[in-house]
Each structure stands twice: as C-alpha cells, then as structure tokens.
C-alpha cells in the first residue's frame, strides 16, 4: 500500500464509522431473523468513486471485502488499497478486452455473464499461473439494459464455464430491477435464491455455491431474509457518490 497525503475531513470519517456500525448491526439482526449468524453474511463495500483513504479507514474499522465497478478506477486506486487487511473483488460489467488488466489483482470477479468472458478470464488466469474465483451474474429481472445471463440459460453457462481449467465457480450474483415496493424486490430475491438452491443440489464439478451475492444499500436486509450471504453496500456506508 502506498500512502497519499489527501486529508479526509473528520466529519466524513465519523459518518463512515457511524454508518459501518449501523450496517453491521442491521446485518446481524437480518441474519438472526433468517436463522443464521452475523458471521454467515459477508459485507462487501461497493467503493465506486470513494477515495482510497476513506476505503482504508473503513477497513481499519473491520471491513474485510471491497469491490470496484470500473476497471480504470480500480487500476488508478490499486496501489493505495490496504490489501494486507482486505480482499478486493470486481463487481461491475467487464469487457473481455479488459480482463487481462485485473486478473491477478482481484480475488473474485462477480459479473461473469457469458462463456466468452469466462473463457478469457480462464485464459488470462492460466497465463498468470492462477485460478480465479467467479460468480455467474443472472439477469433476474430480464432487463434489456442490464448484463447477466437469463435464468433459463444459467445452467448451460455454468456447465460450459465449469469445464474451463483456470476459473472456479463460487456462486451467483444479481442486480434486480429497481422496485417501488419491498414485496416486488423480495420476489426477485426469492427467485435468485431458488436458482441458487437448484444449482447447489446438482453437485456439479468445479462448482461450489458458496456465495449468493445480492442486495445493496436500500435492500440488503430484504436480500438477507431471502437467502443472500453476501451484500454489496456502497452509498449507505460512504454517503452519496460524487462523480467527477
């Protein structure tokens, strides 16, 4: 980790500290309500537009997983992350021509939605002598403007990708549609959980359904109640994003 001299206002750090305590408390309550323990749920901080100094402060509070959405932003911040104390993942849409730039830098790529992408990740991982963990992204809302494999094509993509030598399938990820009512978002979460259980029951080679990654700042509790064991929280932890 390289140090930078940027000074973060004390009130910003206090906001992050207070938010982190609130989020972890709410995760614990939701986990208990779903028949699990707080440690069964992984909190991953979505760090898009967040300065490394602020990210590292959250890590000092106990945050152990962070995720970036954009390759260029990840690369620009990479040397400043406190990677001795946290795990870096990629959670955004990934183009095949940018795979080589992040393989070996991230522990998991959560957004695999095609065999072409899975193949490129495997190819670049083999070049680096590593195996990369991936999640298969599902377009559970069938939205034309979103990435993700359609639910009915999920099993075929998993079977194809699992045959590749240098990736390891660790679960599923989804970004459901924005919903006005909690019941609507819960319906999408429940559908994802059913897919997760169905794949888990098949005991496929090179496939371990360890993670169901769904739920963000506005709905992570509902996601946990529907079976998620990884939630991706950004603005609720760091405050509203500032785009430059």
WOJO-V281075 format. One record per run of one state. SS is the DSSP state (helix for helix, strand for strand, loop for the rest). FROM is the first residue (numbers start at 1). LEN is the number of residues. If there is no record, write none. Layout:
# WOJO-V281075
ss = [SS	SS]
from = [FROM	FROM]
len = [LEN	LEN]
This chain:
# WOJO-V281075
ss = [loop	helix	loop	helix	loop	strand	loop	helix	loop	strand	loop	helix	loop	strand	loop	helix	strand	loop	strand	loop	strand	loop	helix	loop	strand	loop	strand	loop	helix	loop	strand	loop	helix	loop	strand	loop	helix	loop	strand	loop	helix	loop]
from = [1	10	34	38	41	42	47	52	62	65	69	71	81	87	91	96	103	104	106	107	108	113	115	128	132	139	149	150	151	163	167	175	182	201	207	214	220	226	230	234	235	239]
len = [9	24	4	3	1	5	5	10	3	4	2	10	6	4	5	7	1	2	1	1	5	2	13	4	7	10	1	1	12	4	8	7	19	6	7	6	6	4	4	1	4	6]
